[in-house]
Amino acid sequence: MKKNLKLFFLAHPDNIYQPHLLHRRRTIFYGSFFLTMKAFLIVFSILLPSGFFLTPEVLAAEQEKLLRLTNAFRIAKGIAYLKENSELNASAHLRAADMAVNQYVDHFGPHHRPLAYFLEQANYQYGIAGENLYMGPLLAENIMLAWERSPTHYANLVDLEYTEAGFDVQGGIFEGQPIAYAALHFGTPLGTASAIQTENIPKETLAQPPTVSRLSSFNKYIWARNSEYPLTQIFHISQGIYFFAFALFSGVLLLNIAIHVRHKHYHIVAQTFSLLFLITILIFV
């Protein structure tokens, strides 16, 4: 057993200084296996039904991520982070739910309810308030990108006067396809500022992406790869396999180069480096 392990992992006269682990045919098999595993994961994520991305657990996770991304964006700009406020969360929830039920994305809606209406319903006493809205494929990164690209919504994100925020993300239907509706309500408590903003934002400035009817295959894969839900744990398992393989092959290669410098086979070194390069790509893809 010990001898077999030595032949498998170490360069030795008995294996002509070619560890069995690094034989050409085995290297081709390993590469094919790792590529097949990645292909399976991509197909798996693409075949996930769009409705899966709008379960309450998923929506709550993306809502929490949206708060982190918003504050990270402000901090990167040298602006104080926004404190999460339960009343603003409630007003954002009312707006997002209203958009989902009535299938719209603007600052008034079919019932002509401005931001002030939802803030009043949530009993938030504001001096200054603002609102960012979104309708489209679910991913907190998608939502942030849409807001960053909209001048008025970007202005809200970097406004120095806002000190608090509330978020909500709801699932809904648009043109027969499940999509997400998101609302971000900014605020500064009464007594520290005056006047309300955003009630007169023109409709054409809304942060609405060009395509809102479906979640792209690419976004499905990115979300599934980064999520923490049981159904998508296979992505984390695959990452563990890739990291283990990279450590194993690089360790065996370096060990054999160091021990038998004069007897190393350049084709084994080259093909193992190629395998390591492939694994590195698969880790980050």
Protein Blocks (a to p, Z undefined) as FASTA:
>chain_A
ZZmmmmmmpccfkloopafklgmklmmmmmmmmmmmmmmmmmmmmmpcfklmmgfklmmm
mmmmmmmmmmmmmmmnopacddddfklmmmmmmmmmmmmmnopadfkbjnopafklmmmm
nopacfbdcdddddddddfklmmmmmmmpmklmmmmmmmkbmbdcdddddddeehiacdd
ddddddddehiagcjehklgcfklpccdfblkbccfklmmmmmmmmcbfklmmmmmmmmm
mmmmmmmmmmmmmmmmmmmmmlpcfklmmmmmmmmmmmmmmmmZZ
